[in-house]
Amino acid sequence: MNWSEIQDRWASMKALLASYWHELNDGDLARIDGERGRLNEVLQERYGLDASEAERAICTFEKEIRRPGAVK
């Protein structure tokens, strides 16, 4: 699944993101509002990642949800 698909389905994808990244709270998800760049920023804040690490984490998430049953 690519980010535009995630963005288009944001209402249902928020729960998936919250279950994948347990540190994200409702306020974070509202702030992200389907925007990949905002997710990157929030991951940096919550997990202490730099921008490139956060981007890699997002790419990994996209790949894993493309393959249902994939384990982190």
JOSUL-V185003 format. One record per helix or strand of 2 or more residues. SS is the DSSP state (~ for helix, > for strand). FROM is the first residue (numbers start at 1). TO is the last residue. Records with the same first field share a line. If there is no record, write none. Layout:
SS=FROM-TO ; FROM-TO
//
This chain:
~=3-8 ; 10-20 ; 26-32 ; 36-47 ; 51-66
//
